[in-house]
Amino acid sequence: MLQEKKKLLLKYLVCLGVAALIAVAVFAIDGFFTDDIAVNIQILSDGFSVAGILMLLFAGMIFISSEGALIGIGFVIRNVFLAFIPMGRAKHEVYAKYRERKLSELKKQSDHCVLFTGLLFFAIGIFFSVIWYLNFYQMPV
């Protein structure tokens, strides 16, 4: 039980580290600490929102691939490569058997660390957007 908690904690730390690196990269690109407080809050919002959205998109891709939605693409690519290899047609299998084999090999993910990290970073980005809007937004006249 303790080993499982350590593995889960390590997964969350890796996800948080990746999202933090993405956010810091956006901060660096936008030039953080170079302007006034309003621009810095916008940069914080951009960094956390971009990191959160990218992590959420990656979580979506993990979900889609774990459900077997990309098996057909893999089958087509495999058969294209086998068509150009001598005697590659000897390894040909029917799509139904290929799909059945691939679905039996898939591992279902029980933890959702990428999803929760993406939601956390996106929520922080929205929080900074709300702070900027409430304190610095000026209605056009």
Secondary structure, 3 states (H helix, E strand, C coil): CHHHHHHHHHHHHHHHHHHHHHHHHHHHHHCCCCCCHHHHHHHHHHHHHHHHHHHHHHHHHHHHHHCCCCHHHHHHHHHHHHHHCCCHHHHCCCHHHHHHHHHHHCCCCCCCHHHHHHHHHHHHHHHHHHHHHHHHCCCCC
